[in-house]
Amino acid sequence: MGEQMVGRSRRRPWRAVRARAALGAALVVGLFLVVGSFVFVALLSVSLHGGVAQSASSEAEVAAARVEQSGTARLPESDDQLLVLVDADGQVLESSDDEIELPSPVPSGDTVDATVDDEHVLFAAEDVEVDGHELRVLAGRSLDDVDDAVSTVAALLAVAVVVLVVLVAVTTRVVVGRALAPVEQIRREVAGLEAGELHRRVEVSPAGDEVSRLAETMNEMLARLDRAQAAQRRFVSDASHELRSPLASMRQYAEVAVAHPDRVEVTELAGTVLAEGARVQDLVDSLLLLARLDERSRHGAGRAVDLDDLLLAEASRVRALGVVRVDASGISAAQVQGDETILARVVRNLVDNAVRHARSTLTISSSEAHGRVRLVVEDDGAGIAPQDRGRVFERFVRLDEARARDDGGSGLGLAIVADAVRLHGGSVEVETGTAGGARFVVTLPGVAPPA
């Protein structure tokens, strides 16, 4: 799959960031230069043509003044000027050069374009009156030099635009390539990591730029993956260890029963298998519930759950067992939003843990205030040392007292409580109870009032 992706990227080099950046920069700069060049050439052409028109107009004024002074419909003598005399109808009366080609009749206006000896000439007109007749004197100036200058400038600009666009594209590609070189190095390092090499880290540049922050983020991600992998391995190892004990016990009893049928009664073997099977089932159920909680990144809306009903049901169950005295006088109405099955498991795990460690009394209470629900489960046992209060919520963690007892559990009950409460947007803490035992305090968001 990786080879296919690499091959695909090689077949489409234009999709690379460097190519796209170079293409984008070239398009923007090229568009700006092309538009600017057109505007510059247009303004230059207008300016040069305006200068020629002004010069021709000045010559036409001088020639018209001389015609008016002479009082005759004749052009003044001139060797280097292009002059034309036309009447009011636009008919040419006289011209200083026989090669002057003007349209007939000559159109009215301040300027007229014509051709003289294959040259482009601009004629400026000036009105004059001789012997009561209205005449027009036209003086011409060649536009070939102007046209050549505009063409030369346009050609130079075209070459300059192409060169600049290519230069910008190449420069952008090189600069972006060098800027992305550390990113490619990070990619290669991460791509080369195997599952057992998550402890490695990519090199962080001291520049403190975006690439450095990317490297830091990548290292943080690798650290999280490393921790997750270590936790997963520890989880699998602990789960295997917990499952091995009941399975080994059942196998041992079965082997003894097969080898010495007279020493192991059927009722004793069945009782052992049932007890150890229940232990395995409880462990498997806990593992499945933890897997469900891990898969759910956030809790959905769920529905309104009466937490006080769950607490009262657990109090009745424990009373029926007759193991400890149950004080449920502090239970008051409280509703939370969530999964009733998971919340019921939270309550049961807290109560079972308290029953397991209580000497004589179990206290359960609940309250609701300021949109938060508070659940408290307290026992009068030995309590939990401050240094162990964070560990009790870790998976497969059992304190020495619990490990020494046959009913110490699998070490997953409080881990399920912590994950389930966190899934519902709450928190759980351990405190010292009024009787010196452990007090577990769960805080959950209450049900929002209807709008």
C-alpha positions as CSV (number, residue, x, y, z in Angstrom):
1,M,0.0,0.0,0.0
2,G,2.8,2.4,0.9
3,E,4.6,1.6,-2.4
4,Q,1.4,2.3,-4.3
5,M,1.0,5.7,-2.6
6,V,4.7,6.6,-3.3
7,G,4.3,5.5,-7.0
8,R,1.1,7.5,-7.3
9,S,2.8,10.6,-5.9
10,R,5.7,10.2,-8.3
11,R,3.3,9.9,-11.3
12,R,1.6,13.1,-10.3
13,P,4.5,15.5,-9.3
14,W,2.3,18.5,-9.9
15,R,0.4,17.6,-6.8
16,A,3.4,18.2,-4.6
17,V,3.3,21.3,-2.3
18,R,6.4,22.7,-4.0
19,A,4.9,22.4,-7.5
20,R,1.5,23.9,-6.4
21,A,3.2,26.7,-4.6
22,A,5.5,27.5,-7.6
23,L,2.5,27.3,-9.9
24,G,0.4,29.5,-7.7
25,A,3.2,32.1,-7.3
26,A,3.9,32.0,-11.1
27,L,0.2,32.5,-11.9
28,V,-0.2,35.4,-9.5
29,V,3.0,37.2,-10.5
30,G,2.4,36.4,-14.2
31,L,-1.1,37.8,-14.1
32,F,0.1,41.0,-12.3
33,L,2.9,41.5,-14.7
34,V,0.8,40.9,-17.8
35,V,-1.9,43.3,-16.7
36,G,0.8,45.8,-15.7
37,S,2.6,45.4,-19.0
38,F,-0.6,46.0,-21.0
39,V,-1.4,49.1,-18.9
40,F,2.2,50.4,-19.3
41,V,2.3,49.9,-23.0
42,A,-1.1,51.5,-23.5
43,L,-0.1,54.5,-21.4
44,L,3.2,54.8,-23.2
45,S,1.5,54.6,-26.6
46,V,-1.0,57.3,-25.6
47,S,1.8,59.5,-24.3
48,L,4.0,59.2,-27.4
49,H,1.0,59.6,-29.8
50,G,-0.1,62.6,-27.8
51,G,3.4,64.2,-28.1
52,V,3.4,63.6,-31.9
53,A,-0.2,65.0,-32.1
54,Q,0.9,68.1,-30.2
55,S,3.9,68.7,-32.5
56,A,1.8,68.2,-35.6
57,S,-0.8,70.6,-34.2
58,S,1.8,73.3,-33.5
59,E,3.1,73.0,-37.1
60,A,-0.5,73.2,-38.4
61,E,-1.0,76.4,-36.5
62,V,2.2,78.0,-37.9
63,A,1.3,76.9,-41.4
64,A,-2.3,78.2,-41.1
65,A,-1.0,81.5,-39.9
66,R,1.3,81.8,-42.9
67,V,-1.5,80.9,-45.3
68,E,-3.7,83.6,-43.7
69,Q,-1.0,86.1,-43.9
70,S,-0.4,85.4,-47.6
71,G,-4.1,85.9,-48.3
72,T,-4.0,83.1,-51.0
73,A,-5.1,79.5,-50.9
74,R,-1.5,78.3,-51.2
75,L,0.7,76.4,-48.8
76,P,3.9,78.0,-47.6
77,E,7.0,76.5,-49.1
78,S,8.6,73.8,-46.9
79,D,11.1,71.1,-47.6
80,D,10.8,69.0,-44.5
81,Q,7.2,69.4,-43.5
82,L,4.2,67.4,-44.6
83,L,1.4,69.9,-45.3
84,V,-2.0,69.5,-47.0
85,L,-4.6,72.2,-47.8
86,V,-8.2,71.2,-48.1
87,D,-11.4,73.1,-48.7
88,A,-14.6,73.1,-46.7
89,D,-15.9,70.0,-48.5
90,G,-12.7,68.0,-47.6
91,Q,-11.3,68.1,-51.1
92,V,-7.5,68.3,-51.3
93,L,-6.4,71.6,-52.9
94,E,-2.7,71.2,-52.4
95,S,-0.1,69.0,-50.7
96,S,3.6,69.3,-50.1
97,D,4.2,65.7,-51.1
98,D,2.5,63.8,-53.9
99,E,2.9,60.5,-51.9
100,I,0.5,61.7,-49.3
101,E,-2.6,59.4,-49.4
102,L,-5.6,60.9,-47.6
103,P,-9.1,59.6,-47.8
104,S,-11.4,61.6,-50.1
105,P,-13.1,63.6,-48.9
106,V,-10.8,64.3,-45.9
107,P,-12.8,63.6,-42.7
108,S,-13.4,66.5,-40.3
109,G,-11.6,66.4,-37.0
110,D,-8.6,67.5,-35.1
111,T,-6.4,64.6,-36.4
112,V,-6.3,62.4,-39.5
113,D,-4.3,59.2,-40.1
114,A,-2.6,58.8,-43.5
115,T,0.2,57.0,-45.3
116,V,3.2,58.7,-46.8
117,D,5.8,56.7,-48.5
118,D,4.7,53.6,-46.6
119,E,5.0,55.5,-43.3
120,H,2.3,56.0,-40.8
121,V,1.7,59.7,-40.5
122,L,-0.6,61.6,-38.1
123,F,-2.0,64.9,-39.5
124,A,-3.3,67.7,-37.2
125,A,-5.8,70.1,-38.7
126,E,-6.1,73.9,-38.2
127,D,-9.0,76.0,-39.7
128,V,-8.2,79.2,-41.6
129,E,-10.3,81.6,-43.7
130,V,-9.0,83.1,-47.0
131,D,-11.0,85.5,-49.1
132,G,-14.2,84.4,-47.4
133,H,-13.5,80.7,-48.0
134,E,-13.0,78.3,-45.1
135,L,-10.0,76.2,-45.5
136,R,-8.1,73.6,-43.4
137,V,-4.4,73.2,-43.1
138,L,-3.1,69.8,-42.2
139,A,0.4,69.2,-40.8
140,G,1.8,65.7,-40.5
141,R,4.2,63.9,-38.3
142,S,5.5,60.3,-38.7
143,L,4.3,57.7,-36.2
144,D,6.8,55.0,-37.3
145,D,9.2,55.9,-34.6
146,V,6.5,55.8,-32.0
147,D,5.1,52.5,-33.3
148,D,8.6,51.0,-33.3
149,A,9.3,52.3,-29.8
150,V,6.0,50.8,-28.5
151,S,6.6,47.5,-30.3
152,T,10.1,47.3,-28.9
153,V,9.0,48.1,-25.3
154,A,6.1,45.5,-25.7
155,A,8.6,42.8,-26.9
156,L,11.0,43.6,-24.1
157,L,8.2,43.5,-21.5
158,A,7.0,40.1,-22.9
159,V,10.5,38.6,-22.6
160,A,10.9,40.2,-19.1
161,V,7.5,38.8,-18.0
162,V,8.4,35.3,-19.1
163,V,11.8,35.5,-17.5
164,L,10.4,36.9,-14.2
165,V,7.6,34.3,-14.1
166,V,10.0,31.4,-14.6
167,L,12.4,33.0,-12.1
168,V,9.6,33.3,-9.5
169,A,8.4,29.8,-10.1
170,V,11.9,28.3,-9.8
171,T,12.7,30.4,-6.7
172,T,9.4,29.5,-5.1
173,R,10.0,25.8,-5.7
174,V,13.5,26.0,-4.3
175,V,12.5,28.0,-1.2
176,V,9.4,25.9,-0.5
177,G,11.4,22.7,-1.1
178,R,14.0,23.8,1.4
179,A,11.4,24.9,3.9
180,L,9.7,21.5,3.6
181,A,12.9,19.5,3.8
182,P,12.6,19.2,7.6
183,V,8.9,18.0,7.2
184,E,10.1,15.4,4.7
185,Q,12.7,14.3,7.2
186,I,10.1,14.0,9.9
187,R,7.9,12.0,7.6
188,R,10.7,9.6,6.7
189,E,11.6,9.1,10.4
190,V,8.0,8.5,11.4
191,A,7.4,6.2,8.4
192,G,10.4,4.1,9.4
193,L,9.2,3.5,12.9
194,E,8.2,0.0,13.7
195,A,5.6,-1.0,16.3
196,G,8.4,-1.6,18.9
197,E,10.1,1.7,18.2
198,L,7.5,4.1,19.5
199,H,10.0,5.2,22.2
200,R,12.0,7.0,19.5
201,R,11.5,10.7,18.8
202,V,12.0,13.0,15.9
203,E,14.6,15.7,16.1
204,V,13.2,19.1,17.0
205,S,14.8,22.2,15.4
206,P,15.8,25.0,17.7
207,A,14.3,27.5,15.3
208,G,11.0,27.5,17.1
209,D,9.1,27.8,13.8
210,E,6.1,25.9,12.5
211,V,8.2,22.9,11.6
212,S,9.6,22.8,15.1
213,R,6.1,22.8,16.5
214,L,5.1,20.1,14.1
215,A,8.1,18.0,15.4
216,E,7.0,18.6,19.0
217,T,3.4,17.6,18.2
218,M,4.7,14.5,16.4
219,N,6.8,13.6,19.5
220,E,3.8,14.2,21.7
221,M,1.7,11.9,19.5
222,L,4.4,9.2,19.6
223,A,4.6,9.5,23.4
224,R,0.8,9.0,23.6
225,L,1.0,6.0,21.3
226,D,3.9,4.6,23.3
227,R,1.9,5.0,26.5
228,A,-1.2,3.5,24.9
229,Q,0.9,0.5,23.6
230,A,2.5,0.0,27.0
231,A,-0.9,0.2,28.7
232,Q,-2.3,-2.3,26.2
233,R,0.5,-4.7,26.7
234,R,0.1,-4.4,30.5
235,F,-3.6,-4.8,30.1
236,V,-3.2,-8.0,28.1
237,S,-0.6,-9.3,30.5
238,D,-2.8,-8.6,33.5
239,A,-5.9,-10.0,31.9
240,S,-4.0,-13.2,30.9
241,H,-2.7,-13.5,34.5
242,E,-6.2,-13.0,36.0
243,L,-7.7,-15.6,33.6
244,R,-4.9,-18.1,34.2
245,S,-5.7,-18.4,37.9
246,P,-9.3,-19.7,37.7
247,L,-8.6,-21.8,34.7
248,A,-5.6,-23.4,36.4
249,S,-7.8,-24.1,39.5
250,M,-10.5,-25.8,37.5
251,R,-8.0,-27.8,35.5
252,Q,-6.2,-28.9,38.8
253,Y,-9.5,-30.1,40.3
254,A,-10.4,-31.8,37.1
255,E,-7.1,-33.6,36.9
256,V,-7.3,-34.7,40.5
257,A,-10.8,-36.0,40.0
258,V,-9.7,-38.0,36.9
259,A,-6.6,-39.4,38.6
260,H,-8.2,-40.1,42.0
261,P,-12.0,-40.3,41.6
262,D,-12.3,-41.4,45.2
263,R,-10.7,-38.3,46.7
264,V,-12.8,-35.6,44.9
265,E,-16.6,-35.7,45.2
266,V,-18.7,-34.6,42.4
267,T,-20.4,-31.8,44.4
268,E,-17.0,-30.4,45.4
269,L,-15.8,-30.5,41.8
270,A,-19.0,-28.9,40.5
271,G,-18.8,-26.2,43.2
272,T,-15.3,-25.3,42.3
273,V,-16.0,-25.2,38.6
274,L,-19.1,-23.0,39.2
275,A,-17.2,-20.6,41.5
276,E,-14.2,-20.3,39.2
277,G,-16.5,-20.1,36.1
278,A,-18.4,-17.3,37.7
279,R,-15.1,-15.6,38.4
280,V,-14.0,-15.9,34.8
281,Q,-17.4,-14.7,33.6
282,D,-17.2,-11.6,35.8
283,L,-13.7,-10.9,34.5
284,V,-14.8,-11.3,30.9
285,D,-17.8,-9.1,31.4
286,S,-15.6,-6.4,33.0
287,L,-13.2,-6.6,30.1
288,L,-16.0,-6.3,27.6
289,L,-17.4,-3.3,29.4
290,L,-14.0,-1.6,29.5
291,A,-13.6,-2.2,25.8
292,R,-17.0,-0.6,25.2
293,L,-16.0,2.4,27.3
294,D,-12.7,2.7,25.4
295,E,-14.5,2.7,22.0
296,R,-16.8,5.5,23.0
297,S,-14.9,8.7,22.8
298,R,-17.8,10.7,24.2
299,H,-21.1,9.9,25.7
300,G,-24.2,10.5,23.7
301,A,-27.3,12.3,24.9
302,G,-28.8,9.1,26.5
303,R,-31.8,9.6,28.6
304,A,-32.8,10.8,32.0
305,V,-31.8,8.3,34.7
306,D,-33.1,8.3,38.3
307,L,-29.9,7.8,40.1
308,D,-31.7,7.6,43.5
309,D,-33.7,4.5,42.2
310,L,-30.4,2.8,41.3
311,L,-29.0,3.5,44.8
312,L,-32.1,2.3,46.6
313,A,-32.1,-0.9,44.6
314,E,-28.5,-1.5,45.6
315,A,-29.2,-0.8,49.2
316,S,-32.0,-3.3,49.1
317,R,-29.8,-5.9,47.5
318,V,-27.0,-5.5,50.2
319,R,-29.6,-5.6,53.0
320,A,-30.9,-8.9,51.6
321,L,-27.4,-10.3,51.8
322,G,-27.1,-9.4,55.5
323,V,-23.4,-8.8,55.4
324,V,-23.3,-5.2,56.6
325,R,-25.7,-2.6,57.9
326,V,-26.8,-0.2,55.2
327,D,-27.5,3.5,55.9
328,A,-29.5,4.9,52.9
329,S,-31.1,7.8,54.8
330,G,-29.1,10.3,52.8
331,I,-30.4,9.3,49.4
332,S,-32.5,12.1,47.8
333,A,-34.0,12.5,44.3
334,A,-31.3,13.0,41.7
335,Q,-31.4,12.7,37.9
336,V,-28.6,12.4,35.4
337,Q,-28.4,12.1,31.7
338,G,-26.8,8.9,30.4
339,D,-26.8,5.2,29.9
340,E,-28.8,3.5,32.7
341,T,-26.9,0.2,32.3
342,I,-23.5,1.7,32.7
343,L,-24.6,3.9,35.6
344,A,-26.1,0.9,37.3
345,R,-22.7,-0.8,37.0
346,V,-21.0,2.2,38.5
347,V,-23.3,2.1,41.5
348,R,-22.9,-1.6,41.9
349,N,-19.1,-1.6,41.7
350,L,-18.9,1.2,44.3
351,V,-21.2,-0.6,46.6
352,D,-19.5,-4.0,46.2
353,N,-16.2,-2.4,46.9
354,A,-17.5,-0.7,50.0
355,V,-19.1,-4.0,51.2
356,R,-15.9,-5.8,50.6
357,H,-13.9,-3.4,52.9
358,A,-16.6,-2.4,55.4
359,R,-16.4,-3.6,59.0
360,S,-20.1,-3.2,59.9
361,T,-21.7,-0.2,58.1
362,L,-22.2,1.0,54.5
363,T,-23.5,4.5,53.9
364,I,-25.0,5.6,50.6
365,S,-26.2,9.2,49.8
366,S,-27.0,11.4,46.9
367,S,-27.8,15.1,46.4
368,E,-28.4,17.5,43.6
369,A,-27.4,21.2,43.5
370,H,-26.5,23.8,40.9
371,G,-27.0,21.4,38.0
372,R,-24.6,18.8,39.5
373,V,-25.4,15.5,41.1
374,R,-23.3,14.2,44.0
375,L,-23.2,10.5,44.8
376,V,-21.3,9.3,47.9
377,V,-20.6,5.7,48.9
378,E,-18.7,5.3,52.2
379,D,-17.6,2.3,54.4
380,D,-16.2,2.1,57.9
381,G,-13.2,0.0,57.0
382,A,-9.5,0.7,57.1
383,G,-9.6,3.3,54.3
384,I,-7.2,4.0,51.6
385,A,-3.8,5.6,52.1
386,P,-3.4,8.9,50.3
387,Q,-0.6,7.6,48.1
388,D,-2.9,4.8,46.9
389,R,-6.0,6.8,46.1
390,G,-4.9,7.4,42.5
391,R,-3.8,3.9,41.9
392,V,-7.1,2.3,42.9
393,F,-8.7,3.5,39.6
394,E,-6.1,1.8,37.5
395,R,-6.9,-1.5,35.8
396,F,-6.0,-4.7,37.6
397,V,-4.7,-2.7,40.6
398,R,-5.6,-4.3,44.0
399,L,-4.2,-3.2,47.3
400,D,-2.5,-5.7,49.5
401,E,-5.6,-6.2,51.7
402,A,-7.7,-7.0,48.7
403,R,-5.1,-9.4,47.3
404,A,-5.0,-11.3,50.5
405,R,-8.7,-12.0,50.4
406,D,-10.5,-14.6,48.3
407,D,-13.2,-12.1,47.3
408,G,-10.7,-9.4,46.4
409,G,-12.1,-9.1,42.9
410,S,-10.3,-8.7,39.6
411,G,-9.1,-5.2,40.1
412,L,-11.3,-3.8,37.3
413,G,-14.4,-2.6,39.3
414,L,-13.0,0.9,40.2
415,A,-11.4,1.2,36.8
416,I,-14.8,0.7,35.2
417,V,-16.2,3.3,37.6
418,A,-13.5,5.9,36.6
419,D,-14.0,5.3,32.8
420,A,-17.8,5.3,33.0
421,V,-17.9,8.5,35.1
422,R,-15.5,10.2,32.8
423,L,-17.6,9.1,29.8
424,H,-20.6,10.8,31.4
425,G,-18.7,14.1,31.9
426,G,-18.2,13.6,35.6
427,S,-15.4,12.9,38.1
428,V,-14.7,10.5,41.0
429,E,-12.5,11.0,44.0
430,V,-11.5,9.1,47.1
431,E,-11.6,10.8,50.6
432,T,-11.4,9.7,54.2
433,G,-14.9,8.9,55.6
434,T,-16.3,10.1,58.9
435,A,-15.7,6.6,60.4
436,G,-12.1,6.4,59.0
437,G,-13.0,4.3,56.0
438,A,-13.0,5.1,52.3
439,R,-15.5,7.6,50.9
440,F,-16.0,7.6,47.1
441,V,-17.5,10.8,45.8
442,V,-18.9,10.8,42.2
443,T,-20.0,14.1,40.7
444,L,-22.1,14.0,37.5
445,P,-23.9,16.7,35.5
446,G,-27.6,16.8,36.2
447,V,-30.4,16.8,33.7
448,A,-30.8,20.2,32.1
449,P,-34.2,21.7,32.7
450,P,-36.5,21.9,29.7
451,A,-36.3,25.1,27.7
